Amino acid sequence: MIDRGKARHLVGETIRDVGILVRVFGPLDALFQRPAPGVAVLAPMVAGALSLVTLGIIVEAWEQDT
């Protein structure tokens, strides 16, 4: 049987980790590309990564009444 609380915690943690990795390595990768992408590319990437981190925290903290 699947423990829903543990599964929700693991999914939230995974989403948060993906957001952190995109936030750290996305701009770092863009730094080494030629020609370097502008702010129009980096800003949505960073905003999306921060959204993933936030979503991961919300999923982890979400308590369902069962």
C-alpha positions, 0 to 999 in steps of 0.5 A: 500500500502506498503511504499518501503522506510520504508520496506527497512529501517525495513529490514535493521534494522532487519538484523543489529540487528540480526548481533549485537545479534549474535556478542554479544551472540554467543561468550558469549554462547561459553564461557559457553560451555564445552569443549569450542570451538576454534578459528576455530568456533568463527572466522567465527561466528564473521565474519558472524555477522559483515557481517550481520551488514554491509549488514543491513547498506547497505540495509538501505542506499540503494536508488533506483531510481523509 
